[in-house]
Amino acid sequence: MVSEDSNITGNSADGAAAGAPERRITVRRAPRFVPFMVLGGLLGIVVAAFVAFGLPADPAFDAGAVFGFFTVAFAAGGVILGCIVALVLDRLSFRRSEHAIVEAVAEDEPGDD
């Protein structure tokens, strides 16, 4: 992810003749939230299956109904935990961010070689 800190309009030694404006940007790697949410939901479903079918059952409830109830609860909790993990990793990415100075480069005309 690239974010612009400020808009500096100075010239470097190389770009002084061309008059290219410079900008200072911050470059960092930010996590994508959707894969974390999907992974958290899937882990919640796996935990729900373990709770519903792996633990001793109460004869008053059907195992499928217990699985459905716990799937909703644990999948929602897994999605929330996935979002929290992604937010923590996003905040940690600010520490590893790097600053760079970029300058505009004139594009070549299609007929120029």
N, C-alpha and C positions, 0 to 999 in steps of 0.2 A: 504494500500500500504506500502511496506517495502522497504526502501532504505538503502544501506550500506554507513556509513560515512567513516569509515577507517577500515583497516585490522590490528587489534592489535593481536599480537601473544604472549600473556602472559598466565599465568596459575593462576586460582583461588586456594583457599585453598582446596576446594573439588576436583578440577580437577588436582591438582598437581601430584598425583600419576599416573593418566591416561595420562597426557600430552595432554589434550584436548585444542586446540587453541580457543581463544575467539575473538569475533568480536563485535564491537559496531554498532548498527543499529538504524535507525529512523523509528518509526511506526506511521502511520497517516492514516486517512480515506480520500480517494480522491473520488470525485464524478465521475460517469460515464457520458460521454458527450452525448451519443446517446439518452438516455431517455429525457434529457433536450432539445435536438434538435427536437425530435419527439413531445414533449409537446408544444414547441414553434410553430412548424408548425401547429399543430392541433388548437391551440388558434388563430393563424393567419387565418385559414379557418373559424372558428366561427365568428371572427370579420368581415371577408369578407362577410359572409352570412348576418350578421346584416346590414352592409352597403348597400349591394345589394338589399335586400328584406325588410328591416325595415325602410329605409328612403324613402322619396318621390322620385319617379322615374321620369326621363326625358323621355317623349314619343318617342324621337328620337332613344333611345337605348333599346334593349331587355334586360330584367332583367337577363337572362342567360348569355349574353355576358358580362354584368357588373360584374356578380358574377365570371366569369372565369378570367377576368382581375384583379379584386381585390384579388382573390384567389392566383394568382401567386405573386402579390406584397406583400400581407400580410403574406402569408406562408413563403416566403423568409425572410421577416423581422422578423417573429417569430423565425425562425431557427437561425438567427444571434443573436437575443436577448437571446435565450436559451443558445447559446454558451458563450455569455458574462456572463450570470448568473453562468454557470458552471465554467468558468475561475475565477470569483470572489470567488466562494466557494472553489475552489482548492487553491487559494492563502491564504484564511482564514484557511485552514486546516493545513498550515505550523505552525501557531501559537499554534495549539492544538496538535502538534506532540509530541511524547514522545521518549526518548532515552532508549535503553535497551542494555544489554550486553548478548550475546548468546554464547554458546559453543557447539561444535560438540559432538554428542552422538554416541557411537559405536553401529552399528546395530547388533541385535542378529542373530545368524546363524539359518537357518530354522529348523535344528535338535535339537537345544538347548531348554530345557524347564526349 
